[in-house]
Amino acid sequence: MSQKKETAVLVLTLIITLGLVAGVYWWLNRSGINFGPVSNNQSQQIGANIENFAQVPNIPSGLFSYGGSTTWAPIRKEVDSAIQTVFPQFQLRYTNPTSGAPGSGSGIKMLLNNQLAFSQSSRSIKNEEYQQAQQRSFTLKEIPVAIDGIAIAVNPSLNIPGLTVAQVKEIYTGKITNWQQVGGPNLPIIPYSRRIEEGGTVEFFDENILGGEKFGENVQYIPTTTEALREVAKNTGGMYYASAPEVVGQCSVKSLPLGKTADKLVPPYQEPFVPLSECSQKRNQLNAAAFQSDQYPITRRLFVIVKQNGQTDQQAGEAYAKLLLTNQGQELISKAGFVRIR
């Protein structure tokens, strides 16, 4: 065979192969199999032009267990009962892990082990979790449904204008240990945190703020946000990070403005700040505009994690995400203290 004929055969073979690969990829996506995370634009399309729950088609019947992020608790409280009212056949049951604390990581682990139909997460799926799913002959899809941010809580008596993200990192890695180093009083800093295995918020903080550096030896570990905020309220030098809706409206602590630079500090609350002495009558509200525009420096997405296996579990997870992305679902997310994604 001449060299020209060999070249022509090779080119033809390559074209056929690429065509087959493209055809298989198109068929898999058409069948609902997804190869990665869903973008915000895709998430907007999922719920586009759907006003309320009743307009969402293909809601499955049955009892569906789900679990995951503790950050999601206020959303579950608002959304689940409203879904049950419209679709009583779509029964939802939040399920805690049999051992260890509930959280984004434990929820995804339970999903991988076929203990849940879908899960809720305050962080993205990790590469190793995608790989574990593939080893079990299915894939995972994350669908963003809300915007959240991390707020820094301090004692109300602490007089400080705010912190940069870099300063927050240096405090939690033990490089900054006194409030005087960041423009505050001569007072030791007592940084509180949950342990890294105890939730998606800590994992998000570790990866995105600490950059994988270890927590400093001065960090004190507290099992729950409620207990940590109680400690901050008692100790003038205390500080803690948590989901912004868990901090901003509190009456016993105050949240600090944060910035990428010291000259651009952005509060997680709507200005003007409501003094805590007035908190029982009027509470501080989330700075939704700053979260949506990414002006606030530490924002994240909340995800519904769906198992792509072509079975009822997949239908349940996708239906739940579609409900949350309707206008009614987004209004309930806002009512729960989080920021609409659309």
C-alpha positions as a LaTeX table, in Angstrom:
\begin{tabular}{lrrr}
\hline
Residue & $x$ (\AA) & $y$ (\AA) & $z$ (\AA) \\
\hline
Met1 & 0.00 & 0.00 & 0.00 \\
Ser2 & 1.35 & 3.47 & $-0.93$ \\
Gln3 & 2.08 & 6.10 & 1.70 \\
Lys4 & $-0.81$ & 8.28 & 0.42 \\
Lys5 & $-3.29$ & 5.41 & 0.76 \\
Glu6 & $-2.02$ & 4.60 & 4.28 \\
Thr7 & $-2.45$ & 8.25 & 5.29 \\
Ala8 & $-5.97$ & 8.35 & 3.86 \\
Val9 & $-6.93$ & 5.18 & 5.76 \\
Leu10 & $-5.55$ & 6.57 & 9.02 \\
Val11 & $-7.43$ & 9.86 & 8.60 \\
Leu12 & $-10.67$ & 8.03 & 7.80 \\
Thr13 & $-10.23$ & 5.76 & 10.83 \\
Leu14 & $-9.64$ & 8.79 & 13.09 \\
Ile15 & $-12.77$ & 10.54 & 11.76 \\
Ile16 & $-14.90$ & 7.42 & 12.36 \\
Thr17 & $-13.50$ & 7.00 & 15.89 \\
Leu18 & $-14.15$ & 10.63 & 16.81 \\
Gly19 & $-17.66$ & 10.35 & 15.41 \\
Leu20 & $-18.37$ & 7.27 & 17.51 \\
Val21 & $-16.99$ & 8.93 & 20.67 \\
Ala22 & $-19.07$ & 12.05 & 20.07 \\
Gly23 & $-22.16$ & 9.92 & 19.44 \\
Val24 & $-21.71$ & 7.96 & 22.66 \\
Tyr25 & $-21.10$ & 11.17 & 24.65 \\
Trp26 & $-24.27$ & 12.72 & 23.17 \\
Trp27 & $-26.34$ & 9.61 & 24.00 \\
Leu28 & $-25.04$ & 9.42 & 27.59 \\
Asn29 & $-25.83$ & 13.07 & 28.23 \\
Arg30 & $-29.24$ & 12.66 & 26.61 \\
Ser31 & $-29.84$ & 9.73 & 28.96 \\
Gly32 & $-29.04$ & 11.93 & 31.98 \\
Ile33 & $-25.49$ & 10.76 & 32.68 \\
Asn34 & $-23.33$ & 13.71 & 33.67 \\
Phe35 & $-19.56$ & 14.08 & 33.59 \\
Gly36 & $-19.04$ & 16.83 & 36.13 \\
Pro37 & $-20.54$ & 19.69 & 38.14 \\
Val38 & $-23.47$ & 21.76 & 36.97 \\
Ser39 & $-22.67$ & 25.42 & 36.37 \\
Asn40 & $-24.72$ & 28.31 & 37.71 \\
Asn41 & $-26.06$ & 28.90 & 34.19 \\
Gln42 & $-27.21$ & 25.28 & 33.94 \\
Ser43 & $-28.76$ & 25.54 & 37.37 \\
Gln44 & $-30.65$ & 28.63 & 36.24 \\
Gln45 & $-31.94$ & 26.72 & 33.22 \\
Ile46 & $-33.15$ & 23.84 & 35.41 \\
Gly47 & $-35.63$ & 26.06 & 37.22 \\
Ala48 & $-36.19$ & 28.65 & 34.49 \\
Asn49 & $-39.76$ & 29.90 & 34.03 \\
Ile50 & $-41.16$ & 27.63 & 36.75 \\
Glu51 & $-43.04$ & 29.68 & 39.30 \\
Asn52 & $-44.08$ & 27.18 & 41.96 \\
Phe53 & $-43.74$ & 23.59 & 43.13 \\
Ala54 & $-47.00$ & 22.46 & 41.56 \\
Gln55 & $-45.62$ & 23.17 & 38.07 \\
Val56 & $-42.63$ & 20.82 & 38.43 \\
Pro57 & $-43.24$ & 17.57 & 36.48 \\
Asn58 & $-42.12$ & 13.99 & 37.15 \\
Ile59 & $-42.01$ & 14.07 & 40.94 \\
Pro60 & $-41.52$ & 10.44 & 42.06 \\
Ser61 & $-43.53$ & 8.62 & 44.71 \\
Gly62 & $-41.99$ & 6.89 & 47.72 \\
Leu63 & $-39.95$ & 7.47 & 50.85 \\
Phe64 & $-36.55$ & 8.97 & 50.07 \\
Ser65 & $-33.78$ & 9.26 & 52.65 \\
Tyr66 & $-31.32$ & 12.10 & 52.28 \\
Gly67 & $-28.66$ & 13.64 & 54.51 \\
Gly68 & $-25.58$ & 15.82 & 54.58 \\
Ser69 & $-24.71$ & 19.40 & 55.44 \\
Thr70 & $-25.71$ & 20.89 & 58.78 \\
Thr71 & $-25.55$ & 24.33 & 57.10 \\
Trp72 & $-28.66$ & 23.28 & 55.19 \\
Ala73 & $-30.79$ & 22.90 & 58.35 \\
Pro74 & $-32.68$ & 26.23 & 57.99 \\
Ile75 & $-33.45$ & 25.43 & 54.33 \\
Arg76 & $-34.75$ & 21.97 & 55.21 \\
Lys77 & $-37.03$ & 23.52 & 57.81 \\
Glu78 & $-38.59$ & 25.91 & 55.28 \\
Val79 & $-38.62$ & 23.75 & 52.17 \\
Asp80 & $-39.51$ & 20.18 & 53.15 \\
Ser81 & $-42.90$ & 20.89 & 54.71 \\
Ala82 & $-43.85$ & 23.05 & 51.72 \\
Ile83 & $-42.91$ & 20.23 & 49.33 \\
Gln84 & $-44.92$ & 17.71 & 51.36 \\
Thr85 & $-48.00$ & 19.95 & 51.16 \\
Val86 & $-47.91$ & 19.96 & 47.34 \\
Phe87 & $-46.53$ & 16.44 & 46.80 \\
Pro88 & $-47.52$ & 14.22 & 49.76 \\
Gln89 & $-46.39$ & 11.16 & 47.79 \\
Phe90 & $-42.81$ & 12.53 & 47.66 \\
Gln91 & $-41.82$ & 11.67 & 51.24 \\
Leu92 & $-38.49$ & 13.03 & 52.49 \\
Arg93 & $-36.56$ & 11.83 & 55.53 \\
Tyr94 & $-33.34$ & 13.43 & 56.76 \\
Thr95 & $-31.00$ & 10.66 & 57.94 \\
Asn96 & $-27.99$ & 11.03 & 60.25 \\
Pro97 & $-24.91$ & 8.83 & 59.83 \\
Thr98 & $-24.74$ & 5.75 & 62.06 \\
Ser99 & $-21.40$ & 6.98 & 63.42 \\
Gly100 & $-19.68$ & 10.35 & 63.44 \\
Ala101 & $-21.15$ & 13.81 & 63.00 \\
Pro102 & $-23.53$ & 14.75 & 60.18 \\
Gly103 & $-22.07$ & 16.98 & 57.48 \\
Ser104 & $-21.37$ & 17.36 & 53.78 \\
Gly105 & $-18.64$ & 14.72 & 53.74 \\
Ser106 & $-20.60$ & 12.13 & 55.70 \\
Gly107 & $-23.65$ & 12.76 & 53.48 \\
Ile108 & $-21.66$ & 12.12 & 50.29 \\
Lys109 & $-20.10$ & 9.03 & 51.89 \\
Met110 & $-23.57$ & 7.69 & 52.75 \\
Leu111 & $-24.70$ & 8.44 & 49.19 \\
Leu112 & $-21.74$ & 6.48 & 47.80 \\
Asn113 & $-22.64$ & 3.57 & 50.10 \\
Asn114 & $-26.26$ & 3.52 & 48.86 \\
Gln115 & $-27.63$ & 4.70 & 52.22 \\
Leu116 & $-29.23$ & 7.82 & 50.74 \\
Ala117 & $-31.19$ & 8.77 & 47.64 \\
Phe118 & $-29.40$ & 12.15 & 47.42 \\
Ser119 & $-27.45$ & 14.46 & 49.72 \\
Gln120 & $-26.95$ & 18.12 & 50.52 \\
Ser121 & $-23.52$ & 19.74 & 50.57 \\
Ser122 & $-21.91$ & 23.07 & 51.42 \\
Arg123 & $-18.84$ & 22.20 & 49.32 \\
Ser124 & $-18.10$ & 20.79 & 45.88 \\
Ile125 & $-17.58$ & 17.10 & 45.25 \\
Lys126 & $-13.94$ & 16.05 & 45.64 \\
Asn127 & $-12.04$ & 14.20 & 42.91 \\
Glu128 & $-11.70$ & 11.11 & 45.10 \\
Glu129 & $-15.48$ & 11.07 & 45.60 \\
Tyr130 & $-16.03$ & 11.18 & 41.83 \\
Gln131 & $-13.58$ & 8.28 & 41.52 \\
Gln132 & $-15.30$ & 6.26 & 44.25 \\
Ala133 & $-18.61$ & 6.71 & 42.45 \\
Gln134 & $-17.11$ & 5.49 & 39.18 \\
Gln135 & $-15.78$ & 2.42 & 40.98 \\
Arg136 & $-19.37$ & 1.72 & 42.04 \\
Ser137 & $-20.60$ & 2.04 & 38.42 \\
Phe138 & $-22.35$ & 5.41 & 38.68 \\
Thr139 & $-21.43$ & 9.09 & 38.64 \\
Leu140 & $-22.21$ & 12.05 & 40.90 \\
Lys141 & $-23.63$ & 15.41 & 39.86 \\
Glu142 & $-23.67$ & 18.59 & 41.96 \\
Ile143 & $-26.47$ & 21.08 & 41.34 \\
Pro144 & $-25.98$ & 24.55 & 42.90 \\
Val145 & $-29.21$ & 25.92 & 44.39 \\
Ala146 & $-28.18$ & 28.73 & 46.79 \\
Ile147 & $-25.38$ & 31.15 & 47.70 \\
Asp148 & $-23.82$ & 31.23 & 51.13 \\
Gly149 & $-20.81$ & 32.91 & 52.69 \\
Ile150 & $-18.50$ & 32.47 & 55.65 \\
Ala151 & $-18.84$ & 35.07 & 58.41 \\
Ile152 & $-16.44$ & 35.75 & 61.26 \\
Ala153 & $-18.10$ & 36.08 & 64.67 \\
Val154 & $-16.43$ & 38.03 & 67.49 \\
Asn155 & $-17.39$ & 39.25 & 70.94 \\
Pro156 & $-19.63$ & 42.37 & 70.81 \\
Ser157 & $-17.18$ & 44.36 & 72.96 \\
Leu158 & $-14.25$ & 43.83 & 70.57 \\
Asn159 & $-13.47$ & 47.13 & 68.84 \\
Ile160 & $-12.02$ & 46.34 & 65.40 \\
Pro161 & $-13.09$ & 47.56 & 61.92 \\
Gly162 & $-12.68$ & 44.20 & 60.23 \\
Leu163 & $-10.16$ & 41.70 & 58.87 \\
Thr164 & $-8.63$ & 40.76 & 55.55 \\
Val165 & $-8.86$ & 37.16 & 54.36 \\
Ala166 & $-5.07$ & 36.91 & 54.74 \\
Gln167 & $-5.33$ & 38.00 & 58.39 \\
Val168 & $-8.02$ & 35.38 & 59.04 \\
Lys169 & $-5.66$ & 32.75 & 57.63 \\
Glu170 & $-2.75$ & 33.96 & 59.78 \\
Ile171 & $-4.92$ & 33.88 & 62.90 \\
Tyr172 & $-6.05$ & 30.31 & 62.28 \\
Thr173 & $-2.55$ & 29.11 & 61.39 \\
Gly174 & $-1.11$ & 30.64 & 64.57 \\
Lys175 & 0.93 & 33.46 & 62.99 \\
Ile176 & $-1.25$ & 36.22 & 64.48 \\
Thr177 & $-2.11$ & 35.64 & 68.14 \\
Asn178 & $-3.08$ & 39.05 & 69.55 \\
Trp179 & $-5.82$ & 41.45 & 68.42 \\
Gln180 & $-3.29$ & 44.29 & 68.70 \\
Gln181 & $-1.54$ & 42.87 & 65.60 \\
Val182 & $-4.64$ & 43.63 & 63.50 \\
Gly183 & $-5.59$ & 47.03 & 64.90 \\
Gly184 & $-7.47$ & 45.88 & 67.99 \\
Pro185 & $-6.78$ & 45.93 & 71.74 \\
Asn186 & $-3.86$ & 44.19 & 73.45 \\
Leu187 & $-5.74$ & 40.96 & 73.94 \\
Pro188 & $-4.94$ & 37.31 & 73.08 \\
Ile189 & $-7.01$ & 35.87 & 70.22 \\
Ile190 & $-8.93$ & 32.68 & 70.99 \\
Pro191 & $-9.84$ & 31.13 & 67.61 \\
Tyr192 & $-12.52$ & 28.43 & 67.72 \\
Ser193 & $-13.25$ & 25.82 & 65.07 \\
Arg194 & $-14.96$ & 22.52 & 64.55 \\
Arg195 & $-12.65$ & 19.69 & 63.54 \\
Ile196 & $-12.02$ & 19.23 & 59.83 \\
Glu197 & $-13.86$ & 15.91 & 59.65 \\
Glu198 & $-17.00$ & 17.44 & 61.14 \\
Gly199 & $-18.47$ & 19.32 & 58.21 \\
Gly200 & $-18.29$ & 20.89 & 54.77 \\
Thr201 & $-17.84$ & 24.39 & 56.22 \\
Val202 & $-14.58$ & 23.38 & 57.92 \\
Glu203 & $-13.41$ & 21.58 & 54.77 \\
Phe204 & $-14.26$ & 24.65 & 52.68 \\
Phe205 & $-12.38$ & 26.90 & 55.15 \\
Asp206 & $-9.37$ & 24.57 & 55.17 \\
Glu207 & $-9.12$ & 24.41 & 51.37 \\
Asn208 & $-10.07$ & 27.97 & 50.44 \\
Ile209 & $-8.81$ & 30.09 & 53.35 \\
Leu210 & $-5.98$ & 28.09 & 54.91 \\
Gly211 & $-4.87$ & 26.69 & 51.56 \\
Gly212 & $-4.22$ & 23.33 & 53.16 \\
Glu213 & $-2.00$ & 24.72 & 55.95 \\
Lys214 & $-2.56$ & 23.19 & 59.38 \\
Phe215 & $-4.59$ & 24.87 & 62.08 \\
Gly216 & $-2.39$ & 26.59 & 64.69 \\
Glu217 & $-1.85$ & 25.11 & 68.12 \\
Asn218 & $-3.85$ & 27.99 & 69.62 \\
Val219 & $-7.07$ & 26.88 & 67.89 \\
Gln220 & $-9.65$ & 25.47 & 70.29 \\
Tyr221 & $-11.99$ & 22.82 & 68.89 \\
Ile222 & $-15.72$ & 22.97 & 69.62 \\
Pro223 & $-18.18$ & 20.30 & 68.40 \\
Thr224 & $-21.03$ & 22.57 & 67.27 \\
Thr225 & $-21.60$ & 26.11 & 66.03 \\
Thr226 & $-24.08$ & 26.77 & 68.85 \\
Glu227 & $-21.45$ & 25.98 & 71.49 \\
Ala228 & $-18.75$ & 27.94 & 69.65 \\
Leu229 & $-20.90$ & 31.09 & 69.45 \\
Arg230 & $-21.66$ & 30.71 & 73.15 \\
Glu231 & $-17.91$ & 30.67 & 73.90 \\
Val232 & $-17.29$ & 33.74 & 71.72 \\
Ala233 & $-20.08$ & 35.58 & 73.57 \\
Lys234 & $-18.32$ & 34.82 & 76.89 \\
Asn235 & $-14.72$ & 35.53 & 75.84 \\
Thr236 & $-13.71$ & 39.01 & 74.64 \\
Gly237 & $-10.82$ & 37.62 & 72.58 \\
Gly238 & $-12.82$ & 34.82 & 70.95 \\
Met239 & $-13.59$ & 34.41 & 67.24 \\
Tyr240 & $-15.31$ & 31.76 & 65.15 \\
Tyr241 & $-16.21$ & 31.21 & 61.49 \\
Ala242 & $-19.49$ & 29.74 & 60.27 \\
Ser243 & $-22.14$ & 29.99 & 57.58 \\
Ala244 & $-23.20$ & 33.65 & 57.44 \\
Pro245 & $-26.91$ & 33.01 & 58.21 \\
Glu246 & $-25.82$ & 31.30 & 61.43 \\
Val247 & $-23.90$ & 34.39 & 62.56 \\
Val248 & $-25.30$ & 37.62 & 61.10 \\
Gly249 & $-28.64$ & 37.63 & 62.93 \\
Gln250 & $-27.27$ & 36.61 & 66.33 \\
Cys251 & $-27.82$ & 38.82 & 69.38 \\
Ser252 & $-24.88$ & 37.57 & 71.48 \\
Val253 & $-22.04$ & 38.05 & 68.94 \\
Lys254 & $-21.29$ & 40.39 & 66.06 \\
Ser255 & $-19.97$ & 39.62 & 62.58 \\
Leu256 & $-16.93$ & 41.40 & 61.15 \\
Pro257 & $-16.55$ & 43.06 & 57.74 \\
Leu258 & $-14.05$ & 41.16 & 55.59 \\
Gly259 & $-11.99$ & 42.12 & 52.56 \\
Lys260 & $-9.32$ & 40.95 & 50.19 \\
Thr261 & $-7.51$ & 44.17 & 51.14 \\
Ala262 & $-7.78$ & 46.34 & 54.27 \\
Asp263 & $-9.16$ & 49.30 & 52.30 \\
Lys264 & $-12.10$ & 47.31 & 50.89 \\
Leu265 & $-13.82$ & 45.70 & 53.87 \\
Val266 & $-17.34$ & 44.44 & 53.09 \\
Pro267 & $-19.82$ & 43.59 & 55.87 \\
Pro268 & $-21.81$ & 40.33 & 55.67 \\
Tyr269 & $-24.80$ & 42.30 & 57.05 \\
Gln270 & $-26.87$ & 45.07 & 55.50 \\
Glu271 & $-25.74$ & 48.51 & 56.60 \\
Pro272 & $-26.29$ & 50.33 & 58.83 \\
Phe273 & $-25.38$ & 47.77 & 61.48 \\
Val274 & $-28.18$ & 47.19 & 63.98 \\
Pro275 & $-26.73$ & 47.54 & 67.52 \\
Leu276 & $-27.05$ & 44.32 & 69.47 \\
Ser277 & $-28.90$ & 46.26 & 72.16 \\
Glu278 & $-31.78$ & 46.51 & 69.64 \\
Cys279 & $-31.47$ & 42.90 & 68.49 \\
Ser280 & $-34.62$ & 41.63 & 70.23 \\
Gln281 & $-36.73$ & 44.09 & 68.18 \\
Lys282 & $-34.73$ & 44.18 & 64.93 \\
Arg283 & $-32.03$ & 41.81 & 63.71 \\
Asn284 & $-29.22$ & 42.33 & 61.26 \\
Gln285 & $-29.98$ & 40.97 & 57.79 \\
Leu286 & $-27.70$ & 39.23 & 55.30 \\
Asn287 & $-25.96$ & 41.46 & 52.75 \\
Ala288 & $-27.46$ & 39.54 & 49.81 \\
Ala289 & $-26.31$ & 42.02 & 47.15 \\
Ala290 & $-22.65$ & 41.68 & 48.20 \\
Phe291 & $-22.93$ & 37.89 & 48.17 \\
Gln292 & $-24.54$ & 37.77 & 44.71 \\
Ser293 & $-21.99$ & 40.19 & 43.21 \\
Asp294 & $-19.01$ & 38.42 & 44.84 \\
Gln295 & $-18.00$ & 41.69 & 46.54 \\
Tyr296 & $-17.99$ & 39.82 & 49.82 \\
Pro297 & $-14.71$ & 37.86 & 49.73 \\
Ile298 & $-15.74$ & 34.45 & 51.09 \\
Thr299 & $-18.78$ & 33.07 & 49.28 \\
Arg300 & $-19.68$ & 29.55 & 48.25 \\
Arg301 & $-22.50$ & 27.58 & 46.67 \\
Leu302 & $-24.80$ & 25.06 & 48.32 \\
Phe303 & $-25.37$ & 21.90 & 46.29 \\
Val304 & $-27.81$ & 19.05 & 45.90 \\
Ile305 & $-25.64$ & 15.97 & 45.21 \\
Val306 & $-27.38$ & 13.56 & 42.83 \\
Lys307 & $-26.47$ & 9.95 & 42.14 \\
Gln308 & $-26.48$ & 9.39 & 38.36 \\
Asn309 & $-27.57$ & 5.76 & 38.16 \\
Gly310 & $-30.72$ & 5.92 & 36.01 \\
Gln311 & $-32.87$ & 4.76 & 38.93 \\
Thr312 & $-35.47$ & 6.31 & 41.23 \\
Asp313 & $-32.75$ & 7.80 & 43.46 \\
Gln314 & $-31.57$ & 9.93 & 40.55 \\
Gln315 & $-35.13$ & 11.01 & 39.79 \\
Ala316 & $-35.66$ & 11.99 & 43.45 \\
Gly317 & $-32.45$ & 14.03 & 43.66 \\
Glu318 & $-33.09$ & 15.85 & 40.40 \\
Ala319 & $-36.71$ & 16.52 & 41.39 \\
Tyr320 & $-35.59$ & 17.99 & 44.73 \\
Ala321 & $-33.11$ & 20.30 & 42.96 \\
Lys322 & $-35.76$ & 21.38 & 40.43 \\
Leu323 & $-38.14$ & 22.25 & 43.26 \\
Leu324 & $-35.50$ & 24.38 & 44.98 \\
Leu325 & $-34.74$ & 26.21 & 41.72 \\
Thr326 & $-38.33$ & 27.28 & 41.12 \\
Asn327 & $-39.24$ & 30.80 & 42.13 \\
Gln328 & $-41.12$ & 29.39 & 45.14 \\
Gly329 & $-38.07$ & 27.36 & 46.17 \\
Gln330 & $-35.76$ & 30.34 & 45.81 \\
Glu331 & $-38.09$ & 32.48 & 47.92 \\
Leu332 & $-38.03$ & 29.84 & 50.67 \\
Ile333 & $-34.22$ & 29.72 & 50.49 \\
Ser334 & $-34.19$ & 33.50 & 50.95 \\
Lys335 & $-36.62$ & 33.18 & 53.85 \\
Ala336 & $-34.24$ & 30.66 & 55.45 \\
Gly337 & $-31.55$ & 33.36 & 55.45 \\
Phe338 & $-29.54$ & 32.33 & 52.39 \\
Val339 & $-29.09$ & 34.09 & 49.05 \\
Arg340 & $-30.97$ & 33.17 & 45.89 \\
Ile341 & $-28.89$ & 31.77 & 43.07 \\
Arg342 & $-31.45$ & 32.94 & 40.48 \\
\hline
\end{tabular}
